[in-house]
Amino acid sequence: MSLSRRCFNLSFLAAAACRSVDAIAAGPEPTPGLDLPSDPEVVVPVVKPDAEWKLLLDADTYHVVREKGTERAFTGRYWNNHAKGTYVCSGCNLHLFDDPDKFESGTGWPSFTRPTKPDRVAVNRDVTYGMVREEVVCARCGGHLGHVFDDGPAPTGQRYCMNSASLVFKPGPPPR
Ligand SMILES: [Zn+2]
């Protein structure tokens, strides 16, 4: 890329950023990239163009969360995490799971018996790879989290088999 072309691109980006700030000041139109909810307890839809997710997320997280990828078993950051705290969505910060509901599934993926509240996740039928599975997505940003199966322990009998890449752990006292 020539220097002049690069300068043009940079000035274009700067102009776009200025327009975004103006749009916020002016009101109603939401501005992609600057509108992530900071409250992890509020379920409001977060919709972004794919190009923006690519900028916000690292490559591995983007692949799992936006392209429905699956990290290899026993490689994620949380499958063996036993610390006290909560798990939020790596895409939009929505509070999804709590450590008291995490259990040792032996699968190599972080597994939970339930989300912190039923409205935090949505379930879609997934028929890829010759299987019928229940895909779990974030209720706020639609990001892929993993799958849910009916072979979990009490009290729900469900196993929310999640990707570590879809979660961010927030250490702290038990939430309940
Ligand atoms: Zn999310």
Residues whose N, C-alpha, C, O or C-beta is under 5 A from the ligand:
A	BS01	ZN	C89 G91 C92 N93 L94 C138 R140 C141 G142 G143
